[in-house]
Amino acid sequence: MTGVDTYRKLYPMLLVVIITIAIVLIPATGVAAKISVIPGQNISSIIHSAAAGDTVWLAEGEYLQQIIVDVPVVLTGENLPYIRGGYEGHVVQVSAPGAIVDGLHISEAGERLTKDFAAVLVEADSVTIRNCLITRPLHGIYVKGGSYTVIENNRIEGRLDLIEADRGNGIHLWYSKRNEVNHNEILNVRDGIYFSFTDSTNIRFNSIHHVRYGLHYMYSDYNLFEDNTFILNVAGAALMYSSNIMFRRNIFAHCRGFRAYGILYQSMDSTFAYDNLIYDNSRGIFINNSSSNHIANNDVFDNDLAIQMNGGSERNVFEENNFVNNLSELLLDVTDRETAWSGQERGNHWSSYTGYDLDGDGIGDVPFDIQNVFQVMEGSVPEVRFYLLSPAAAILEIAERTMPILKFGGAVDDKPIIRPVENSDVPWDSLDELGEGDRSAAILYTVITIGLFGALLRMGRLKGKRKW
């Protein structure tokens, strides 16, 4: 018998065996089950007994328990099932790669900040947390060592009954990479999104308000931040000890207080900030010990101080930004010889620039000394800020520009742009949708400060009269 004849004889038998194996295995591996759960059942036990890919469906209601997701299931339910941790430990702990937590109300994480308790703790790769309402957490979502995490469409509300220092962060990323954090709203936590040793992550379309730092960022590189809104915080973004970050089309607004900033750079190198709106902050941009950063096509409007730059900062470039209606343009604590206040062809638009453009090329014919004599005085004697809008300050500025016998600080824009730059990608429309924010606190602070200053001045005068 030839080999061909043997094959023809055995072929029907082999075909039967293959079909039998397929019939046995396909139902076991190809169809995910939907497992229904009602209040009172132990969710962790049900998940532990489920198969990968199953959906664990929670009926509407309240579940007082902590949940461990140790199998890659989809944990979801009807009308935001309410998971209460009872203020003990983590509420939902995910250790299975590929697991999905979708559409739950998760609340009452443990209160010990030293233990970093979270409403949702992620310790695996490729986990998705979406469409959840998180209330009364310590940390909201804590990604601890997991990568490729997707966090989207969640609302995280911190605890107002805790002082700010005792709260956790909204989203905390530690030792992670290649995550997607999109379309989340975060409020009333300590810091909105906290980065530590987390690289190559995209942060898009998030709204963060009423927190300490909207973004608190340390030792993390090659990340992208686009179309986010940071308003009514102590600082929109506090960026520290990192490099190669891109900021585009974000809003940093209404950050008010004695130590408030739109964006703070501390030891940051080689970052790129384009098309951002920096609006109505105590300080718009604060830079310390940071180098080789490119800041272009941003609108910096209505801040008390547009830019504060401290020592150790060099080779930073500002070009085609609009600096408009800021009380002070620039505060330096050292002579500035390293910053480029213009690009190769154009500088920035300054609403306080009073030069002229005789040749009509759109560039001022006279370089712009960014600091005037009064702003230089403010750097060493902050109390002169009380007189910033006084007639004396205006007269001093006019005299200094008319007879420029002194040079201050060395900050000069050689190519000031006469008309505002059309930065069409700056998200003014998004700010209009949000409204102008509640500025009553800032107004009250200003009124009280001026009142106290006036009272002290009057007391000094009365004391002087008594001597006579």
Phi, psi and omega in degrees: 000131181282167178297325180294318180296320178298316181299317181295327181286322183274343186303314180299323180293318178297321181296319178297318180298315181298315180296320180297316179298318180297318180296323182287318189275324186300314178298329183284331187246345189257348184239117178279143182266155172250117184252118182271140182230141177241158178307139182104337178277155181274107186292320182300318180296320180294318178296318182298330181269353183281167176262156177303133179092349177293156173255123175262109190258116181267129175293155178301139180147191186247135181233111180264091182188158169268147185240133173249121179257094183250009174230139183287076179254173169260114179259111185210191180177194187258125173054052176051067175310138190265108181260115181250126179273351180067024179060034178234111174065203176280143180279308177237123182242118186252118179239004182257120176302136178087001180289155180232129172246119193221122169072045178241155168260113187244127190213164169067060173284163177300159190256003183271105183294330179294341178265355180054045178294145184222155171296318176228120175253126180247122180233029181216166179275157171059038177265144178242129173238115186215153172058031182256150169255122181243119181233155178048049175273178156265278161277148177283287176238119182246112177263110187247091177086349178278148178235171181058035181275141174247121179235110187213147174058039176252153171242125184240117182245119180282184186260116178283346179280353175256144174293158187305319183293338182265358178273161173267189180264156179296300175235125184240119181246120181229128176051062189219170178201157172054052177257161174237119180236103191224143169059041175254151172244131185226133180208155172060030172252185177287291175242142184297295176235125182247125178251134171213117181054048182232120187242161170053048181242143179256130179239112187223141169057038175260149177242120184231124184211158179056049175229179176286287176250123177302316176230123177243121200224120182218136171053046183221134188233160173058049178245157184237131178235115183227137167060034176262159179237121177239103183227153175058041176243170172292318173221136176297309178216130174247106188252127188219135166056046182216176181206165174057060178241142178245127173245125178221134170057037175262160175246127174238104191217153172058037175267106191236142178146173184297323181242045184257146183218150166288301176228132177245124175254120174233111180055050179249135182229145172056048174255165184226122179238108184234139169060033177265155175252118181243103198225129170058055176242160174299314171231130180287301182230127177242126184232126178222126175053045183230141188223154172059038176262142182248118185238108189217148173060032175260153173256116182246099192237141164059033174267154174298316177228124183290309185221133168239128184231124180254183188295161178079008181256127183209158178060026172276147184236128173244124177208144177055034170266155172256117174252105191230130172059032172273141181298318174230143182277315192208137174235121180244142173257358176218165174293132185260107177243351189256337183284136174265112181268013174204156175274197181292329184245327186221153176260236182231162173266129179238121181293341179271000179285130183243019180283190186227167183223080185289329182271357173068024180269005179085356180249132179300139181283344181245127177303155183255115170284108191295325177262135169263177186298326182290321179291328175294318177299323180298328181297325181259338179229084185302337183296340181291349177303332179300335183258011190301323181257017182279160175302325180298319179295319180296317180295319180296321179294316180298316180297319182293323180283331179286320180235077186284071182274348180240147174244135187238126167075330180083007180273108185226131170266108184286341184229058182297138182271130186291310183258154178304141177288137178277083178272082190292340181271354178293131192278058176297323181299322179294324178293321178298322179295326180282339187087173185279352181083162181275107182259012183298323180295318179295319179296316179298318178300316180296315181298315181296317181298314179296320179298316179296319179297317178297320179295317178296321179296318180294319178299321179296320179294317180297321179296321178295322180294324182296330179296333180272000000 
